[in-house]
Amino acid sequence: MATVDDLKFQEFDDAANLLAANPDATTISIDEPVEIPKNQHGRLQEPGREEDDELLGTDDSDKTELLAGQKKSAPFWTFEYYQTFFDVDTYQVLDRIKGSVFPVPGKNFVRLYIRSNPDLYGPFWICATLVFTIAVSGNLSNFFIHLGKPTYHYVPEFRKVSIAATTIYAYAWLVPLALWGFLMWRNSKVMNIVSYSFLEIVCVYGYSLFIYIPTAILWIIPQKVVRWVLVMFSLCLSGSVLVMTFWPAVRDDNRRIALATVGTIVLLHALLAVGCLAYFFDAPELDFPAPIIPAHNGTTVITKSQ
């Protein structure tokens, strides 16, 4: 039976004393924590893959953000539910506009600007401003082209506002909806291919259209070469935002499908810009009929415009 002295706590000055008493004993040092490699049990990642995963939000930081930002959402039929989509300040909107106009190579627009607080305020007003800018600039362009012709009578074409609104808002909502549905479908085929919500995709498309507002104003210049240079420049800027945003989301898919997806995104974006330029600004000149002036002797005189 153990005595009282055996049950007392003993202080060991050195691990050597313990090893001398019992050579088979095992010592553990607690002075420094043991570092375990992060990818000890995981697969080796390709160079640059970790950065892409971080851009996509597949790392542990996203879990922290989600856990820290969890809150009870209001029902969808209440005003508070839709108010959250417009809960953004002026500095955030301006920062996102600046990011869409001056894209940073290799940086994901969603991860850098949108994911913390996606909004509909910026995309809605950008589309509304673009609609009126295209309609007004198209009317002014038509006026300046025919200015000085005696047979031309300026009549504002208000129908261009409705046509521009239908085109812009349909593109800003239907294309993101189709892209979101496609990514959701591919997610059932390829694991971890989707990382963007529908609201984030709408937000990206809305802010990517901002560059066309100053471009539409400059399209008033009646020079086709200048107009096409402007449309190519703006298309490269806004298209690069879309490519750098959605390429990391489809890069793990089949190579052909990934390239076809990105190519379709750029093609639709280019069709919007070229279509607006061709319809609202490069409309063919109309052959206005010469006015008929009645003469005093009962005959009619037809004047010809030079």
C-alpha positions, 0 to 999 in steps of 0.5 A: 500500500502506498505511503503518504510520502508517495502521494506528495507532489514532487518537483523535477528540476530536470528531465534528466533526473526522470530519465535516470530513474526510469529510462523507459519514460517518455518526455513531452516538452510544452514550451513550444507548440507543435506545428502541424502542416496545413495540407498534411492530409490534403492534396497538393495544390497547384501554384496559384490555386490557393489564391484562386480559392481565396478569391472564391471564398472557399477558405476558412475566412468565409466561414468566419465572415458568415458566422460573424454576420449571421442575423435573423432576416425579415420575411420576403413580403416585408419592406425590411427584407428589400431594404437590406438590398439598398443598405449601402453608403455613398463611399461603398458605391463610389469604391465599387464604381472605381473598381469596375472602371479600373479593374485590378489584374488578378483580383476578383471583383466580388471578393474585393468589393461585393461579397461583404455587402452586395447591393441593388442600389448601385446597379439600379441607378447605373442602369437608369442613368445609362438608359437616359444617357443613351436615349438623350445622346442618341437624339442629340447625335441624330440632331447634330448629324442632320443639322443645317439641312433645310429639309430636316425638322427635329422631332424628339424620339421618346420611344428610344427611352423605352427601347433603351430601358427594355434592353438595359434592364433585360440584360442586367437581370436576365443574363445574370439569372441565366448565368446563375442557373447555369452555374447551379446546374454545373454545380451538380456535375462538378463539386465547388464550381458555384460560389456566387449568389444571384444577388452578387452576379446582378451586382457585378453586371450592374457595376460593369455597365457604368463605363458605358455612361461616359462612353455614351456621352462621347458617342455624340461625336459624329465620327464613326472611327472615334465611336468604335474606338470608344466602344472597344475601349469600354468593352475591354474594361468592363469585359475584363471585370466579368472575365476575372470574376467568373473565370475562377468559378468555372476553371474546374469544369471541363475545359471546353465548357469553361471557355465556352461559358466565358466566351458567351459572357464576353459575346453578350456583353459585346452585343449589348455595346455594339447593338446600342451603338448601331441602333441609337447612334449609327442609324442610317440617314433618312431621305427626307422628301422635298417640301411642296410649295404651291405657286400663285398661278395654281401650279406646284413647285417642288424644291430640291435640297442640295 
